Amino acid sequence: MSMDRWFGSLVNHDIFALLCFVATLLAAQEVKGNALGDVFEKKVGFKQRNQNRRCDFSQGSWVKDDSYPLYNEKSCPFIGFNCLNNGRPDKDYLQYRWKPNGCDLPRFDGRDFLERYRGKKIMFVGDSLSNNMWQSLTCMLYMATPHSNYTLSTTKLLSEFSLPDYGLSVMFLKNGFLVDMVYEKDMGKVLKLDSISSAKQWIGVDMLIFNTFHWWTHSGRSKTWDYFQVGNKVVKEMDRMLAFRTALTTWAKWVNSNIDPSKTIVFYQGVSAVHQNGTEWNDPKAKNCNGQTQPVMGSKYPGTTSHPGEEIVKSVLSSLRDQAYLLDITLLTQLRKDGHPSIYATKDRAFVDCSHWCLPGVPDTWNEILYAVLLNSNILL
């Protein structure tokens, strides 16, 4: 064999060997990648059934799941909205899990949450439905580490749950409208739709979850203000959805001007449904949520398909310079006519509450969605 032929044969052999080696490495890397992907999907529970579709937690249905609730009324020593303790006899409402269309919602992992946000400050700002969600999260975190020390305090409008071992503080600041409400002599309570001067406590928080809507539709004796004011114009009454949009736009401007997205993540707790009229779920004999023990099954609510408050929230959030994450809970709450305290809001059963939610219950799902968004976005503060 000539030197040229021998050298050419050697080169061809080496190239073939090199190609085989590279192919083996790529195959191993693909297997490793798939394995890591499987681990991630098991951890996050986030595998989409259709990989080309973005996961939408707002659309889905409730399915029975005997592994729920995530905690019980006896395991959380500071639980509020405790319907069982107030005499509610049925328990089926505790054992439903929200199943989004096209993906799976991860089960809440309190230990992982605590480690991810060790040393951070989380604040819920809003009305009593914000309080509902805050109380849910405090119980879910407590269950993850029941033997850890905790503190729970309330000073004026601020409630704070802290786990010193993790340096984590989860707060609720009562603020039903997000904009200013002041007392004016000879007028009473004035809701200033274009003014936010009481937001100092929002500054320096790592995660903010805002909420307002519940009180904007109240009228008569349940209304908590006397006048609306925009600029120098003061009126006794105005279109409520216009008032809500004006106030929420003021809040959005504040967020744009005061929040650094590299330091603080902003969520908006969406509009929660009420159940005051059985015709909405095809039960004209039902005056309200009292006596309801089962969800509306399926993924469609028989009543109105759109909610005016929800549409306003989406519109205003789209105007923000930096992203705020909407926890879109409208449909999933519309389907849960059974989840309200009803007459079991208090032991004396003095009124029917079809606005708030029993704990354990529906607000736990709101926090599962919050956790899922944090995982999916890989948000570390």
N, C-alpha and C positions, 0 to 999 in steps of 0.2 A: 504494500500500500504506500502510495506517495505521501510525502509530508503534508501537502495541501489537502488531500482527501482525508487523511487522519485528523488534521486540525478542524476541518469542516464538520466531520462526524462528531468530534468532541464538543464543538460549539453547539451543534443541534441537540446533543444529549443534555448539555448543561441548561440550555434554554427550556427544554421539555421538563427537566427536573425542577427548574425554578418556577415554571408555570404551575406544576402540580403542587409545589409548596405553597404558592400564593393562594391557589384554589382551596387548599386545606385550611389555611388561615382564615379565609373569608367565610368558609362554611362554619368553622368553629365560632367565629365572631357572630354569625347570624344566629347560631344556636344559643350563644351567650346572650345576645340581644333579646331573643324571644323569651329566654328564661327570666331575664330582668324585667321584661315587659309583663310576664305573667305574675311575677312578684309584685310589681307596681299595681297591676289590676286587682290582685287579691287584697292588697293593702288599701287601695283607694276605692275598690268596688266600682270602678268607673268605666268598665269596658262597654263600649257602645255596640249594639247589635248591628247597626249600619255605620260602618266606619266613615262614610262620606257625610254623615249628618252630625251637626253640632248638638250636644246634649242640651235639652231644654227641660229644666226641672219644673217649670211652671205647668207643663201639660202631662197628665197621667191619670192614675186612678188609685183608689185605696184597696188594698188587699189584706185579707185576714192573715195574721202572723202571730202565732202563740209565743214567740220569743219576746214580744213586746208586752208591757212597757219597758223603757230603759231603766226605770227606777220605780219605786212604789211610794205610796203616801207615808209609809212608816220609816223608810230608809233615809229620807231627807228631813232632818229635824226642823228646818225653817221653811218648809214648803208653804206656799200660798195657793189660792184658788183650789183648795182641797175639797173637791166635791164629795168624795167618799166619806171623809170625816164629817161632812155636813149632812150625811144621811142618804146620799144617792145609792139606790139599791142595785142597779145594773152595772155590769163591768165589761160588757162586750166592747164598749167604745175605747177601751184601753189597748185593744189588741189589733190595731190596724196600722199598716205600714204604707207610706206613700211610694208608689212605683211609677217613676217617670216613663214616658213613652221613649223607646229607643236607647235607654241606658239604665243603669242600676245606681240607686242612691247609696253612697257608702254609709255603713253603720257608724255612728258616732264613737270615736275613740278618745275618751277623756284624757288618758295618759299622754297620748300623742299631742293633743291640743295643748296640754299644760307644758310639755317640753318645747313645743314650737314657739309658744308665746311666753316663755319664762321671762320674768322681769318686766312685763309689758302692762300697759293700762288700756282697758277696754271700757267704753262707755256707751250705754244706751241712752238716747235723748228723745223723749217723746211723752206720749200720754199713757193711760193705764194699759193699753195693749203692748206698749213697749215694756212696761213693768211685767206683763205676762211673759214676754219672751226672756227678759232678764232673769226672772225667778226660775224659769225652766233651765236656763244655762247654768245657773248656780247649783241647782240640784244635780245636773248631769256631770258637772265638774267635781262636785263633792263625792258622787258615787265612784269616781275614778280613783279617789284617794281618801276613803272614809276615815282613816286613822290619822290624817294630817291635821295639824292645828288650823283653825280658820277664825276669822273675825267677821262680824256682821254689824254694821252701824248705820244709823240714819241721822243726818243733821239737816234740818229744814227740808229742802227739796231733794237732797242728795243721799242716796243709799249706796253702801259700798260693801262688797263681799271680797275678802282677801284671803289668799293662801300664802302665808309667809314662807313656807318651804320652797315655793316656786317664785316668790316675788311677784305674783300675779294679782292684779286688782281688777274686778269686774263691777262697774258702777251703773246705777240708774239715776238719771237726772230728770225729774219731772218737769216737763215743759210741753203742755198740750197743743200749742200752736206754732212753736219754733220762733215766731215773731213776738214782738213786745206787746204785753197787755198792761196798761197802767191805770191807776185810779185818778180821775180828774174831778175836782170839786164841782158840784152842781151838775155833773154828767154821769158819774159812776165809772164803770170799767170800760175802757176804750181799747179796742184791738187795733194796733197800728200795723197795717199790712205791709208797709214799706220800711220797717225799722227793726233792727236786731242790735240791741245795745247790751244784752245780758248774756253774751256768749264767751265770756272770759274763761269759764270752766271747760269749754270745748277745746281750748288751746293746749297743746302739749300731750294730747292723748294719742296713743298709737293706733287704736281702731275705734271708729265712731259708727254707731248704728242709729240712724235717725228715723223718726216716725211721727207723722201727724195725719189725721183725717177724721178720726172718730167723732170729734166734737163739732166739726164744721157743719154738720147737718142738723144739729139740735135746734129746737125752737121752744117757745113758750117758757115755762118755768125751768126747764132743763138747760136752757141757754145760759152760758157762763159769762157773757159780755153784754154791754148795753149799746155800744156804738162801734162802727167801723171808721177808721181814719186812713186816708191815703194823702200824703202831703198835708195841705191845709184844709182839705175837704173832709167833713165829718158827716156821716149818714147813719140813720137808725137801722136801715136794712139795705141789703143789696143781694144780688144773685150769689148764692153760696159757693157755687163752683168757680165763679169769677173771683170771689174773695180768696178761695183756697189756692187758685192758680197764682194770684198776685202775691200771696204770702210765700208760696213755695218758690216762686221766682226770686223773691228777696233772699230766701235761704240759699238758693243756688249761687246768687251773686256773692254772698258772704263766703261760701265754700271756695269759689274761684279766687277770691281776694286773700283768703286767710289760711288755706290748707296747702301744705307742701306734700304732694303725693309720694315723694320719696321717703317721707317720715310718717305719714298718717294715711291709712286706708279708710275709705268712706263707703258705707253701705246705706241703703235706704230700705227699711222694712216696709214692704208693700201694703196694699189696702186689704184689710181683713173683712170678710163677709159677716153680715148679720142675718138672722133668720126670724123675721117678724111676721111673715105671711106665707102660709102653707101653699098657696097657689103657685108660688115660685118653684116648688118641687113636686107639683102635681098632686097635692093633698089639700084640697080646699077646706076640709074640716079642721085642719090644724091652724090655730090662731097664731102660733109662734113655735118656738123650739121645745116647749114644755112637752114631755112625754116621748120625745124622739130618742130612739135607742139604736138606730142603724144609719150609716151614711147613705148618701145617694150613690148607688153603684154605677160603674162605668166612668167614662172620661168626659161626659157632657152634662152641664147643668141645665135643667129644663127651663129655668128662668132666663133673664136677659143674658145675652152672650158677651156683652161688653159692660164695663163698669166705668162711669164717668170719672170717678176719682182715680182709678187705675190709669186711664188714658192721659189724664193731666200729669200724673207722676212720670209716666214714660216720656211725655213731651218735654217736661222741664229737665229731667235728667239728661236728655239728649243734648241740651244746650250747655252742659257743663264742659269746661275746657279740658279737664282731666276726668278720667273715668270714675264714676261712682257705681257700685254694683247694686242692682235692684234685686232684692229677694221677693220675687213675684209670687205672692201667696194667695192671690185672689181666688183662682179656680179651686185650689186644694182646700180652701176654707169654705167655699160655696158648697162643696160636696159633703161637708161635715156638719149637717144640721143636728147631729147627735152629740157634738163635742162641747156644747156650751154648759155652763153651770145650771142654767134654767132656774128652778126654785131652790137649788142647792148651793147658791152663792153664799148663803148664810145659814146658820142652824135654825133660825126662826122662820125661814122660808117666806120672808116678807115681800119679795118681789121676784119677777122672772128676768133673768139676765141671759139675753141671747146675743150678746156682743163679745163678752170675754170667753175664755176657754178653760176647761178643767185641766188641772195638773195632777198626775202625768196626763199628757194628751197632745193635742194638735201643735202647740208651740214647740214641743220637742222636735217636731219635723222641721220647723223653721230653722232651728239651730243645727239640725243635720244638714240642711241645705247650705247654711252659712259655712259649716265645716267643709262641705263638698266643694264650694266655690274656692275656699282657701287652698284646698288640696289641688284642685284642678289648675289653679293659677300659680301654684307653688309660691304662695305669698309668705315670705318671711320678713318680719319687721326688725 
